[in-house]
Amino acid sequence: MSAPETAIDVPFADIRRWMFDQALPFWAEQGVDHENGGFLEQLDFEGRDTGVDFKRTRVTSRQIYVFAHAAVLGWTPGKALADQGVAFLKKAWLGPDGGWARLLNRQGEVLDTTPDLYDIAFALFALGWHVRATGDTASAALALQTLDFLDAHMRPSQGRGFLHEKPAKGRRLQNPHMHLMEAALACLEATGDARYAVLAQELESLFRDRLFDPETQTLAEYFDDDWNRASGDEGRIVEPGHQLEWAWILANLERLTGAKTGDLVRGLTDFAERHGVDPETGVTFNQVRDDGVVLDRGSRTWPNTERLKGHVARFEQLGEDPRTALASSSRVLLDRYLGYGRPALWMDHFGPNGEHRVNFAPASTLYHVFLAFAEVLRIEPRLAAL
């Protein structure tokens, strides 16, 4: 008779099975656009193409990452899938003065030339992972050209950080800056080029000085042009998933550059755990307020994946045993979100009462789940020694 499951039984075997036996083979077949190249944006719950007539640069980039990381982990088909994804991604490159287009049609023709920092960050992330998986020098060179474009065209005329799009409209946003740091660190790890460390350290400085409030231990989402929190209710919105995601990225900054970020990791994750996670279900909420009041008890897949990464960060930086949280959020993902319709699909968004908020599986979610599960498996040997 097997031993009864305890609160700290992290389902490593189930995670590994989902990644390598279910998700990767399925998305390698059903999620690839075999006619036009690149990847499909979404599938229905039978695993069929929903027929949307666009491809976002961010989604192409995320799928490249998944297959490149899979290749690094020893999944042999990943390299060829990442290669074909990069070949399609390059259709969105408009040159040193145009940067990355936001949107293509299914055939790879440009629909929206807007330079968008979020898409640029993920293109950089994909190129970094492609270099890590393949050593491709063309991807390394294109990543550096992307840095050149950022410096030449995406900085505001005054002040810090980057424009979230060009021309910029509306509030300044933290989220694309977070993914830009993630991308810079991926490229730093892949290439060792010091330019990426400089960019990451610049973004850490912006985070400490403007994005993060040490008094409330919160990260705001929306800012004015001087990086003051937006006025009114908008400036008080906090997303627990982003608190946890930043914690993991900042822990990687310390690992790769030596910058001391443990205080930030602790503050971000403390607030998210205290106010952003349902103590009964283990579900991570979409939004809370900066005083901890829950604004949206619904939950997308990704805040739950970021809880895994946040606790990996606490383990590596603060020495805390993460197994209870890892077990909780892994089971939330495996039992509630994943396996909708087909084992390799997901229900991406539940409302506060468990109602479905979407009727398809967005391809963009695979990046979140694969990365979080890979991080859990990465520390598995060390957890076995606890």
C-alpha positions as CSV (number, residue, x, y, z in Angstrom):
1,M,0.0,0.0,0.0
2,S,1.3,3.4,-0.9
3,A,1.9,6.0,1.7
4,P,-1.0,8.5,2.2
5,E,-0.5,11.9,0.4
6,T,0.6,14.7,2.7
7,A,0.4,18.4,2.3
8,I,3.9,18.6,1.0
9,D,3.8,15.9,-1.7
10,V,4.8,17.8,-4.8
11,P,3.4,15.9,-7.8
12,F,6.7,15.7,-9.7
13,A,5.7,12.7,-11.8
14,D,2.4,14.2,-12.8
15,I,4.1,17.5,-13.8
16,R,6.7,15.6,-15.8
17,R,4.1,13.5,-17.5
18,W,2.0,16.5,-18.5
19,M,4.9,18.4,-19.9
20,F,6.7,15.7,-21.9
21,D,4.0,13.1,-22.6
22,Q,1.0,15.3,-23.1
23,A,1.6,19.0,-23.8
24,L,4.8,19.0,-25.9
25,P,3.7,16.3,-28.4
26,F,0.2,17.7,-28.7
27,W,1.2,21.3,-29.3
28,A,4.0,20.2,-31.6
29,E,1.3,18.7,-33.8
30,Q,-1.9,20.6,-33.2
31,G,-0.5,24.0,-32.3
32,V,1.8,24.4,-35.3
33,D,0.6,26.0,-38.5
34,H,1.9,23.4,-40.9
35,E,0.8,25.3,-43.9
36,N,2.1,28.8,-43.2
37,G,4.7,28.3,-40.6
38,G,4.7,29.6,-37.0
39,F,2.1,28.7,-34.5
40,L,-1.7,28.9,-34.1
41,E,-3.1,31.5,-31.7
42,Q,-5.7,29.2,-30.0
43,L,-7.4,25.9,-30.1
44,D,-10.9,24.8,-29.2
45,F,-11.5,22.2,-26.5
46,E,-11.3,19.4,-29.1
47,G,-7.8,20.6,-30.1
48,R,-9.0,22.1,-33.4
49,D,-7.8,25.4,-35.0
50,T,-10.4,28.1,-34.2
51,G,-9.5,29.9,-37.4
52,V,-8.5,33.3,-36.1
53,D,-6.8,35.2,-38.9
54,F,-3.9,36.8,-37.0
55,K,-0.7,35.9,-35.2
56,R,0.7,38.0,-32.4
57,T,4.4,38.4,-32.2
58,R,4.2,37.7,-28.5
59,V,2.6,34.4,-29.0
60,T,5.0,33.3,-31.7
61,S,7.8,34.2,-29.4
62,R,6.3,32.4,-26.4
63,Q,6.0,29.2,-28.4
64,I,9.6,29.5,-29.6
65,Y,10.6,29.7,-26.0
66,V,8.6,26.6,-25.0
67,F,10.2,24.4,-27.7
68,A,13.7,25.9,-27.2
69,H,13.5,25.2,-23.5
70,A,12.2,21.7,-24.2
71,A,15.2,21.1,-26.4
72,V,17.5,22.3,-23.6
73,L,15.8,19.8,-21.3
74,G,16.5,17.0,-23.8
75,W,13.3,16.8,-25.8
76,T,14.8,16.3,-29.2
77,P,12.0,17.6,-31.5
78,G,12.1,21.0,-29.7
79,K,15.1,22.3,-31.7
80,A,13.4,22.0,-35.2
81,L,10.2,23.5,-33.8
82,A,12.0,26.4,-32.4
83,D,13.9,26.9,-35.6
84,Q,10.8,27.1,-37.7
85,G,9.2,29.4,-35.2
86,V,12.2,31.8,-35.5
87,A,12.0,31.7,-39.3
88,F,8.3,32.9,-39.0
89,L,9.1,35.4,-36.3
90,K,11.6,37.1,-38.5
91,K,8.7,38.1,-40.8
92,A,7.8,40.5,-38.0
93,W,11.2,42.2,-38.0
94,L,10.9,45.6,-39.8
95,G,14.6,46.5,-39.6
96,P,16.7,48.7,-37.3
97,D,14.3,51.7,-37.5
98,G,11.0,49.7,-37.5
99,G,11.7,47.1,-34.8
100,W,9.1,44.3,-34.3
101,A,5.6,44.5,-35.7
102,R,2.9,43.7,-33.3
103,L,0.7,41.6,-35.5
104,L,0.9,39.4,-38.6
105,N,-1.7,37.6,-40.6
106,R,-1.6,33.8,-40.8
107,Q,0.6,33.9,-43.9
108,G,3.1,36.2,-42.2
109,E,2.2,39.5,-43.8
110,V,2.3,42.5,-41.4
111,L,-1.1,43.8,-40.1
112,D,0.1,46.2,-37.4
113,T,3.5,47.8,-37.5
114,T,3.2,49.3,-34.0
115,P,6.3,48.8,-31.9
116,D,5.0,47.4,-28.6
117,L,7.4,46.9,-25.7
118,Y,5.6,43.7,-24.6
119,D,6.0,42.1,-28.0
120,I,9.6,43.4,-28.2
121,A,10.4,41.9,-24.9
122,F,9.1,38.5,-25.9
123,A,10.9,38.6,-29.2
124,L,14.1,39.2,-27.3
125,F,13.2,36.4,-24.8
126,A,12.6,33.9,-27.7
127,L,15.9,34.8,-29.4
128,G,17.8,34.4,-26.1
129,W,16.3,30.9,-25.6
130,H,16.9,30.0,-29.3
131,V,20.6,30.9,-28.8
132,R,20.7,28.8,-25.6
133,A,19.1,25.8,-27.3
134,T,21.0,26.0,-30.6
135,G,23.9,28.4,-30.4
136,D,22.5,30.2,-33.5
137,T,24.6,33.3,-34.2
138,A,21.9,34.9,-36.3
139,S,19.5,34.9,-33.4
140,A,22.2,36.3,-31.2
141,A,22.9,39.1,-33.6
142,L,19.2,39.9,-34.0
143,A,18.8,40.1,-30.3
144,L,21.5,42.8,-30.2
145,Q,19.8,44.7,-33.0
146,T,16.6,44.6,-30.9
147,L,18.6,46.2,-28.0
148,D,19.8,48.9,-30.4
149,F,16.2,49.5,-31.5
150,L,15.0,49.9,-27.9
151,D,17.7,52.4,-27.2
152,A,17.1,54.4,-30.3
153,H,13.3,54.4,-30.6
154,M,11.6,53.2,-27.4
155,R,13.0,55.6,-24.8
156,P,10.9,58.6,-23.8
157,S,12.2,62.1,-24.6
158,Q,12.5,62.6,-20.9
159,G,12.5,60.3,-17.9
160,R,13.2,56.7,-17.3
161,G,12.2,53.3,-18.6
162,F,10.7,52.7,-22.1
163,L,7.6,53.6,-24.0
164,H,5.0,50.8,-23.8
165,E,4.2,51.4,-27.4
166,K,5.1,54.0,-30.1
167,P,3.4,56.4,-30.2
168,A,2.5,55.9,-26.6
169,K,-1.1,56.3,-25.5
170,G,-2.6,56.0,-22.0
171,R,-0.8,55.1,-18.8
172,R,2.7,54.0,-18.4
173,L,2.8,50.3,-17.7
174,Q,5.0,48.1,-15.4
175,N,4.2,44.8,-17.1
176,P,6.2,45.1,-20.3
177,H,9.2,46.3,-18.2
178,M,8.9,43.1,-16.2
179,H,9.1,41.0,-19.3
180,L,11.9,43.0,-20.7
181,M,14.0,42.2,-17.6
182,E,13.0,38.6,-18.0
183,A,14.2,38.7,-21.6
184,A,17.4,40.5,-20.7
185,L,18.3,37.9,-18.2
186,A,17.5,35.1,-20.6
187,C,19.8,36.7,-23.2
188,L,22.5,37.3,-20.5
189,E,22.4,33.6,-19.5
190,A,22.5,32.5,-23.2
191,T,25.3,34.8,-24.4
192,G,27.1,36.4,-21.5
193,D,27.0,39.8,-23.2
194,A,27.3,42.5,-20.6
195,R,24.8,44.8,-22.4
196,Y,22.0,42.6,-21.1
197,A,23.2,42.9,-17.5
198,V,23.3,46.7,-17.8
199,L,19.7,46.7,-19.1
200,A,18.5,44.4,-16.3
201,Q,20.2,46.5,-13.7
202,E,18.6,49.7,-15.1
203,L,15.2,48.0,-14.8
204,E,15.9,46.9,-11.2
205,S,16.7,50.5,-10.4
206,L,13.4,51.6,-11.9
207,F,11.6,48.9,-9.9
208,R,13.1,50.0,-6.6
209,D,12.7,53.7,-7.1
210,R,9.3,53.9,-8.8
211,L,7.4,50.7,-9.4
212,F,7.5,49.1,-5.9
213,D,6.3,50.7,-2.7
214,P,8.2,49.4,0.3
215,E,5.7,50.7,2.7
216,T,2.8,48.6,1.4
217,Q,5.1,46.0,-0.3
218,T,3.1,46.4,-3.5
219,L,3.8,46.7,-7.2
220,A,1.4,49.0,-9.0
221,E,0.3,48.4,-12.6
222,Y,-0.4,51.9,-13.9
223,F,1.6,55.1,-13.7
224,D,1.8,58.6,-15.1
225,D,4.6,59.9,-17.2
226,D,6.8,60.6,-14.2
227,W,6.3,57.1,-12.8
228,N,4.0,58.2,-10.1
229,R,1.2,55.7,-9.4
230,A,-1.9,56.6,-11.4
231,S,-4.5,58.7,-9.6
232,G,-7.7,57.1,-8.1
233,D,-8.6,53.5,-8.1
234,E,-6.5,52.6,-11.1
235,G,-3.3,53.4,-9.3
236,R,-4.2,51.1,-6.4
237,I,-4.7,47.9,-8.5
238,V,-2.3,45.1,-7.6
239,E,-2.0,41.8,-9.4
240,P,-0.7,39.0,-7.1
241,G,0.5,37.1,-10.1
242,H,2.8,40.0,-11.1
243,Q,4.1,40.3,-7.5
244,L,5.1,36.7,-7.6
245,E,6.5,36.9,-11.2
246,W,8.7,39.9,-10.4
247,A,10.0,38.0,-7.3
248,W,11.2,35.1,-9.5
249,I,12.8,37.5,-12.1
250,L,14.5,39.5,-9.3
251,A,15.8,36.3,-7.8
252,N,17.3,35.4,-11.2
253,L,18.9,38.8,-11.4
254,E,20.7,38.1,-8.2
255,R,21.7,34.6,-9.4
256,L,23.1,36.0,-12.7
257,T,24.6,39.3,-11.6
258,G,25.0,39.2,-7.9
259,A,22.6,42.1,-7.2
260,K,21.0,41.7,-3.8
261,T,17.3,41.4,-4.2
262,G,16.2,39.2,-1.2
263,D,14.3,42.1,0.4
264,L,12.2,42.6,-2.7
265,V,11.5,38.9,-3.1
266,R,10.4,38.7,0.5
267,G,8.2,41.8,0.3
268,L,6.5,40.9,-3.0
269,T,5.7,37.3,-2.0
270,D,4.7,38.1,1.5
271,F,2.0,40.5,0.2
272,A,0.8,38.1,-2.5
273,E,0.5,35.2,-0.1
274,R,-1.2,37.2,2.6
275,H,-3.8,38.9,0.3
276,G,-3.8,37.3,-3.1
277,V,-4.2,33.5,-2.4
278,D,-7.4,31.9,-1.3
279,P,-6.5,30.0,1.9
280,E,-9.2,27.4,1.3
281,T,-8.6,26.5,-2.3
282,G,-5.0,27.7,-3.0
283,V,-6.2,29.7,-6.0
284,T,-4.3,32.9,-6.7
285,F,-6.7,35.9,-7.3
286,N,-6.6,38.1,-10.4
287,Q,-6.6,41.5,-8.6
288,V,-6.4,43.0,-5.1
289,R,-6.1,46.5,-3.9
290,D,-2.9,47.9,-2.3
291,D,-4.5,47.6,1.1
292,G,-5.2,43.9,0.5
293,V,-8.9,44.1,-0.4
294,V,-9.8,41.6,-3.1
295,L,-11.0,43.2,-6.3
296,D,-11.4,40.2,-8.5
297,R,-11.7,36.7,-7.0
298,G,-11.6,35.2,-10.5
299,S,-8.4,33.6,-11.6
300,R,-6.6,33.0,-14.8
301,T,-4.1,30.1,-15.2
302,W,-1.0,32.3,-15.1
303,P,-1.2,33.8,-11.5
304,N,-1.2,30.2,-10.3
305,T,1.9,29.4,-12.3
306,E,3.6,32.5,-10.9
307,R,2.9,31.3,-7.4
308,L,5.1,28.3,-8.1
309,K,7.9,30.5,-9.4
310,G,7.6,32.9,-6.4
311,H,8.1,30.0,-4.0
312,V,11.0,28.7,-6.0
313,A,12.5,32.2,-5.6
314,R,11.9,32.1,-1.8
315,F,13.5,28.7,-1.6
316,E,16.6,29.7,-3.4
317,Q,17.0,33.1,-1.8
318,L,15.6,32.8,1.6
319,G,16.0,29.1,2.2
320,E,12.3,28.4,2.9
321,D,10.8,25.0,2.4
322,P,8.5,25.6,-0.6
323,R,6.9,22.2,-0.8
324,T,3.5,23.0,0.7
325,A,2.9,25.9,-1.7
326,L,4.3,24.0,-4.7
327,A,2.1,21.0,-3.9
328,S,-1.0,23.3,-3.5
329,S,-0.6,25.3,-6.7
330,S,0.6,22.3,-8.8
331,R,-2.6,20.5,-7.9
332,V,-4.7,23.6,-8.5
333,L,-3.2,23.7,-12.0
334,L,-3.4,19.9,-12.7
335,D,-6.8,19.3,-11.3
336,R,-8.7,22.6,-12.1
337,Y,-7.1,24.3,-15.1
338,L,-5.3,21.7,-17.2
339,G,-6.9,18.8,-19.1
340,Y,-10.0,20.7,-20.4
341,G,-11.4,18.8,-23.4
342,R,-8.0,17.2,-24.1
343,P,-5.2,16.4,-21.6
344,A,-2.9,19.0,-23.1
345,L,-5.4,21.8,-23.1
346,W,-6.7,24.2,-20.4
347,M,-9.5,26.4,-19.2
348,D,-7.6,29.6,-19.0
349,H,-9.9,31.7,-16.8
350,F,-12.5,31.0,-14.1
351,G,-14.8,33.6,-12.6
352,P,-15.2,33.9,-8.8
353,N,-17.9,31.2,-8.7
354,G,-16.1,28.8,-11.0
355,E,-17.8,30.0,-14.2
356,H,-15.9,29.7,-17.4
357,R,-14.7,33.1,-18.8
358,V,-13.3,31.8,-22.1
359,N,-14.4,29.1,-24.6
360,F,-11.0,28.3,-26.1
361,A,-7.5,27.4,-25.1
362,P,-5.1,30.3,-25.8
363,A,-1.7,29.2,-27.0
364,S,-0.1,32.0,-25.0
365,T,-0.8,30.1,-21.7
366,L,1.7,27.3,-22.5
367,Y,4.6,29.6,-21.8
368,H,3.4,30.2,-18.2
369,V,2.7,26.6,-17.4
370,F,5.8,25.1,-19.0
371,L,8.2,27.6,-17.4
372,A,6.7,27.2,-13.9
373,F,6.7,23.4,-14.1
374,A,10.2,23.4,-15.4
375,E,11.3,25.5,-12.4
376,V,9.6,23.0,-10.0
377,L,11.5,20.1,-11.7
378,R,14.7,22.1,-11.7
379,I,14.8,22.2,-7.9
380,E,13.4,18.7,-7.4
381,P,16.8,17.1,-6.5
382,R,17.4,19.7,-3.8
383,L,13.8,19.3,-2.4
384,A,14.4,15.5,-2.1
385,A,17.2,16.3,0.4
386,L,14.9,18.3,2.8
